[in-house]
Every structure is written in structure tokens, then in C-alpha cells.
């Protein structure tokens, strides 16, 4: 696999992990945000660790994949154009997105 193609797939691997996480936690997140009126959420990367399946030897851990995205401006911009942002808060990585995007992700999963 070419280096360019590999880099393009990093966001796809991140989204697969996020989909798996939302299968288990999505309803709870949406329920809590409705109760509090939140419009956006931050999902701690550590919450996604259990759902990450690495098929890429260069990225055995989700943290490695996230750091690669953060260090590549094109990938970072692509992720943000899709409505997701990786932030660092108190030394930890988080994925920040709107509640609307979470709901869209869950709907996509239900259609699959």
C-alpha cells in the first residue's frame, strides 16, 4: 500500500473505531446531551481504545494513528471538514464533534 493511500485511510480507521464505540455508547451520549441541552461533545480517546483494531503495523495503537493525523495538515483539515476535531485537553486527546454528527453516525450504522 502506498504511503499516500495509507495516510488517506487513517481517517477511515478512526471512523471505524468511532462507529464501534457509538454502537455501545451512542444512545447514552445522545440521551445525556438531550437532557443537558448540549450541542457538542468531547469523546476521550481512552474511551475508544477498546474498539480500535489495528490492521496497520505502523499504527499498533490508536494514539499513534491520532498523532499522525494531527501532524499532517491535510488529514487534519479533512477530518475537520467532516465535522470532527482532535483536541488536547489536560494532556489527553479528545474527539470533539456536534451531537448532530453523533446522531448521523449512529443513523449510518443502522442503515448498514
N, C-alpha and C positions, 0 to 999 in steps of 0.2 A: 504494500500500500504506500502510495506516495506521501511525502511529508505534508503537502498541501491538503490532500484528501483526508489524511488523518486529523489534521487540525480542524477541518470543517466538521468532522464527525464528533468532536469533543462536546459541542453544544447538544448534539443528539444524545450522547451518552448521559449528559447531565439531565436532560429532559426525561429520559427513560427512568433514571433514578427518582426524579421528582414525581413521575407518574406512579411508580410503585409506592412511594411514600404516601401520596394522596389517596391511593386505594384504601389505605389503612387509617389515615388521619384526616382526610379531606372533609368528611361530614362534620367532624368535631370542630375543625377550624372554621368552617362556614357558619356553623351554629353559634360559636363564640363571637365571631365578628358581627353577626346579625344582632346578637344580644347587646353588644357594646357599641355598635354603630361604626365600627372600624371600616376604613376604606382600603387600607393596605396592611400587609403582614410581612413579618420577617421570620423566615424559617431558618433555624440554626442548622448549619451544615452537619454538625454532630448528630442531628436527628435523622439525617439521610444516610449515614454511614452503613447502617444495616441493610440498606436497599441497593447499594452500589455493587454491581457485578462488573469487574474489570475484564474486558476482553483484549485489553491493550497492555502489553508488557511494560511500556514506558510510563503507564499511569496505574500502578497497582493500588493506589489509594485515591479516594475521591478528592482529598486535599491537593494532590499532585495535579489532577485534572483542572481543578478550580484555579490554582495558581498559574497554570498555563494560559487559561482563558484571561485572567487578569493581566498577564504580561504580554498579551497580544492584542493590540488596539483594535484590529479588525474583528476579532472574535468577541471582544468586549462590546463593541458597537453593535454587532449582530445580535447578541444576547439582549442588549438594551432596546434594540428596535423591536424585539419580540415581547417586550414588556417586563423583562426581568433584569435585576441588577444584583451584582455581588458586592456586598459591603463588608467592612471590617468594623466591628463594634466590641469594645473591651477585649481586643486581641483575638476575637473569634470571627469566623466567616459566617455570613448570613446571606440568604437569597431573599431579596425584597421584591415584592410584586403587589399588584392590586388584588382585592378579593374577587373582583370580576375575572381576572386571569385564572385564579384558582378554580373558580366555578367553570370556566371554559375548559380548563384542563380536565376536570372531572367529567364534563359532558363528552369530550372527545373520547375518553376512556370508555364511557358507557356505550358509545356508538361502535367501538371496535369489537 
